[in-house]
Amino acid sequence: GQQLNQSPQSMFIQEGEDVSMNCTSSSIFNTWLWYKQDPGEGPVLLIALYKAGELTSNGRLTAQFGITRKDSFLNISASIPSDVGIYFCAGSDPPFGVRGGADGLTFGKGTHLIIQP
Amino acid sequence: EPEVTQTPSHQVTQMGQEVILRCVPISNHLYFYWYRQILGQKVEFLVSFYNNEISEKSEIFDDQFSVERPDGSNFTLKIRSTKLEDSAMYFCASSPVGNEQFFGPGTRLTVL
């Protein structure tokens, strides 16, 4: 099956620092999604990307859909303590040109963000 | 804000027993999904459901698994004869018409 390689596996940063993580795939995805998961809870959708080259922001979060359709990155600016958690990228590949549908998401293994006071 | 809800939050069962995990998707959503996450690992797709039938299923979703939408609000996952390796968090998700899938809080299944 399709695999998503997410890096780094974990990040130890100081509060206020900017964070960058990325996801790559050997195959093309037509949709990239970024989720955050807190311990014992379900993934929460942060940003959805539908178009190659698309750059989308959600508050302090910015994500981009790579031109090759095989990668995406997520940046967090000026990190705060509540940013702690695991960030997952996820991709789906519905038939080109068809948005939506019942396709399951392929998830990366996650980036564990730890913020040191 | 509407949310996906799941019950129970934690289910403990004996190996070989049947379990039913329940979900109430967001009310105007049309697509429904089940995923699982083994402790410390990534989220894995099990099955998607649309228009009262299975649309896609993964290799994990074998004959021991089934899904049902018994009424207009509930969406269930049944595991007929649980195995130790079925122990995991099971997440339900729903989507309106796009690929933005919204996840519930999960059910922790422990098989003894």
Contacts between the chains, C-beta under 8 A, distances in Angstrom:
chain1	res1	chain2	res2	distance
A	1	B	58	7.8
A	1	B	59	7.7
A	31	B	99	4.4
A	33	B	99	7.0
A	33	B	100	7.1
A	33	B	101	7.4
A	35	B	103	7.6
A	40	B	106	7.8
A	41	B	105	5.6
A	41	B	106	7.1
A	42	B	4	7.7
A	42	B	91	5.2
A	42	B	103	3.8
A	42	B	104	5.4
A	42	B	105	4.9
A	42	B	106	5.0
A	43	B	43	6.5
A	43	B	91	7.3
A	43	B	103	4.8
A	44	B	103	7.3
A	45	B	100	6.0
A	45	B	101	7.3
A	45	B	102	6.1
A	45	B	103	7.7
A	48	B	98	7.4
A	48	B	99	6.9
A	48	B	100	4.9
A	50	B	99	7.6
A	88	B	42	7.1
A	88	B	43	6.6
A	90	B	43	7.6
A	92	B	99	5.2
A	94	B	99	7.0
A	99	B	97	7.8
A	99	B	98	5.8
A	99	B	99	6.8
A	100	B	31	7.6
A	100	B	95	7.3
A	100	B	97	4.6
A	100	B	98	4.6
A	100	B	99	6.0
A	101	B	31	7.3
A	101	B	50	7.9
A	101	B	55	7.6
A	101	B	99	7.3
A	102	B	31	5.2
A	102	B	33	7.8
A	102	B	48	3.9
A	102	B	49	7.1
A	102	B	50	4.5
A	102	B	55	3.3
A	102	B	56	5.6
A	103	B	48	6.8
A	103	B	55	8.0
A	103	B	56	6.2
A	103	B	99	7.1
A	104	B	33	6.5
A	104	B	35	7.7
A	104	B	45	3.1
A	104	B	46	7.7
A	104	B	47	7.6
A	104	B	48	5.6
A	104	B	56	5.7
A	104	B	58	6.4
A	105	B	35	7.8
A	105	B	43	7.7
A	105	B	45	6.1
A	105	B	99	7.7
A	105	B	101	6.2
A	106	B	45	7.0
A	107	B	42	4.7
A	107	B	43	4.3
A	107	B	44	7.2
A	107	B	45	8.0
A	108	B	42	6.5
A	109	B	41	7.4
A	109	B	42	4.7
A	110	B	42	6.3
